[in-house]
Amino acid sequence: MGIFDKYRGIAARREVVRALGIDPFAVRLEQVLSPTRAVIDGRETILLGTNNYLGLTFEPACVEAACAASRRFGTGTTGSRIANGTYGLHRELEEAFARFLNRRACIVFTTGYQANLAMLAGLAGPRDILLVDADSHASIWDGCRLSGAKVIRFRHNDPEDLDRRLRRLAGEGECRLIVVEGLYSMRGDVAPLRDFIEVKKRHDAHLFVDEAHSFGVYGANGRGVAEAQGVEKDVDFIAGTFSKSLGAVGGFGASDDPDFDLLRYCARPYMFTASPSPATMASTRAALERIAADRGLLARLWRNARHLHAGLVDLGLGVCAPPSPVVAVRLPDERSAVWAWNRLLVAGVYVNLALPPGTPEGLCLLRCSVSAAHEPAEIDAALSRFAELARELRAAA
Ligand code: PMP
């Protein structure tokens, strides 16, 4: 038996997708020209699938901060903070996040994935119960597994289903931690946090919100969906990433719990991996300052999100959720989704092809994500490519 034999099903599926054109999982960005433009396959392409919500990847202050930090502190930290020490930059960034989020404490992690692993596996243990929204990101499920806690999945964005499941538990489990996201990355829908909080209070549980896609994007100050819904004080733990609105790579967790810091001594994905690099910490700090200083970023992001959403709805395409910076178009099956994704790319528009098992409920999606850096003309250009696609899909139906 070959060691890769268990993946023959995946290999066969990859061949079917490849046969339809360019391999969607091996797209090469030959040059990145700006937050919204790249050269792919020799062609200048509009990027409409980056998670670069605020377009800060080329922000001069962020680029300069990263370069200066590399010169001053070197290219890497070469170890974990527990074993190899904390840089002033780590602490300063944690303090900057805590101030930005108006929270007592923050811990930074090497990626958003690790933030979820560390927080969930650190907060919950074998005697606890995790109640997890069914649409949660892989990093949440992996964190649950690492925790050893009992895991109960409830229906996506359904506080009544959560309530039912908590009632059935009748006090079982030492601690009960409810885990949801702010903005869901596939369909682009938002958690009804106020309703979840009612349920949490009724059952004496804690609430963890992953604001990976909503930090910098929702709320008057960009603190996320909890801020937008006016419920921050009832959210016990927040997780987030530097890899989307902040334009870098890394993650954070924040809380008002006076014991939050204990995670540094018990969360393995914090203790046993190298800490974020000087460049990452410096650019992220500059990005935080930029978000705090410039409300125009949020305004431009939402103008573009509404523009794209309205245009796709007008074309009669199956848009999954109300306007948000993630606008996902549903296609009937995998074959048509791959075909449509190819058509867009060849026409100079890059979106994300999202297929099961990476999507909820077996959805086949063309996932678009909007940036504050998009010019309205770029959104119009993308919409005219979608219009051609809509005509072709209708003709083929
Ligand atoms: N949480 C959610 C909801 C995500 O979508 C992602 C990544 N797409 C992560 C966490 C992990 O973030 P990172 O890419 O920084 O590891």
Residues whose N, C-alpha, C, O or C-beta is under 5 A from the ligand:
A	BS01	PMP	T111 G112 Y113 H137 S139 E181 S185 D210 A212 T241 F242 S243 G250
